[in-house]
Amino acid sequence: MTKQRLGSLHSSVASLHLSDRAPASASPQKSQSQSSPSFDPQSYAKPFCDFITSNPTIFHAVDHFTRQLDAHGYQRLSERDSWTSVLQRGGKYYVTRNGSALIAFAIGRDYKAGNGFAVVAGHIDALTAKLKPVSKLPSKAGFVQLAVAPYAGALNKTWWDRDLSIGGRVLVRDPATGVVKQRLVKLDWPIARIPTLAPHFGAAAQGPYNLETQMVPIIGIDNSDLFGENATDEDISIKPGTFAATQPPKLVRAIAGQLGVTDYSNIISWELELYDSQPAQLGGLDKEFIFAGRIDDKLCCYAAQEALLASPDDASPGLVKLVGMFDDEEIGSLQRQGARSNYLSSVMERIVEAFAGTTSYGPNVLSQTVANSFLVSSDVIHAVNPNFLNAYLSQHSPRLNVGVAVSADPNGHMATDSVSTAILQAVAERCGSKLQVFQIRNDSRSGGTIGPMTSARIGLRAIDAGIPQLSMHSIRATTGSLDPGLGVQLFKGFFDYFEEVDREFQSF
């Protein structure tokens, strides 16, 4: 998230505080959450922790979601193929782009061209440190180091002295067929660390630090220079001129060993990154927190997917329910798998075309579809930090384990307006969710989400509403143990009730 530093809130959004009155179905035993008795948000806490721990990179996360969709009867589509004869009313489908972005959708049994889409979308990328194209560095003072580059705001002060592992995707050529395939890899032990300089060294230890020269991970020891020997890192089995020759030999061996690749020259390329290897876990005296890396924004993507899978087929049967997970939000979304690309619009257009037929398909039915659609742009939102209350507005300070927070900004960094707020509030009332509200102080600078860019590009009505978290953009963050489930509850409610709610807003 690049993120919720918001301006003054539209006056109508203040009406969200009327929802401070707990609905009749609220359970006082659930940390003051407004969940219905039949819905247990706590049941999502451990599965979310497992998901974050098991899927540390964007490629692993997308792979996890696709396998989950497969298990629930969703059909994989390829952008290279025609969809016209494939898509069916009542059908469930998904399509990936670059292995790092995903769109999944369920077509209602009563859907017809011109009807709306109910969309929940977020971003699945997270701050990280990515290996440079040539990541091999000369040993220095007895240490083997790794050349990495910060993605977005990574390699900040929270990355010092962390147990870092490595993972991502590797492109491997099959020696028998010549076909190049993507293979996912993650090392199951910490292989890197960025060591701090002890404070005893005075000014040199105080910073600021140079990201190129002072934030270089160490990955091994090589004292061969002390004994007049060849570097212990050499490997004669790595052929000169190959991709593997540009990488640290020990790393090549470790990655190839994980993949069962014996001829290193068959490794064509890779996209690997460092990540905090500490597992996500429940914390707090009553285990009311989740401590984890990469919460932003895999948390909202996780909740959106669970909501889509949980929404029954007979709820909003005239719509297309769609979840979008985009890459590159943290760096502006200007890639083909980002929210500023044609990814979402092309999927919507292909669905409409399949049901409109060649004679009626065109700008008229596409514009009608967009006008009937709605986007919940879901990105994590700043939870109130008790140690920095002066940085927050007292009436716009989301708490953990309460509910999703609406985020707004009159300067256009958020897509929220009075109509979209009223629509989501109506959904929340129907599903027993509580909405919170966030905006930044006037003396702070605003960031943004995929909401405005997506809404502007396509024309969708939209709102920014995300799950609160502490320590945004830290290598390790905090959310509430109920918050993944509370996100599922609201997003499922949106899929279930949007068709009904939208009838009340036909003039907008």
Summary of the structure (lengths in Angstrom):
residues: 508
radius of gyration: 24.1
end to end distance: 28.8
largest distance: 81.0
contacts: 1766
relative contact order: 0.21
helix: 33%
strand: 22%
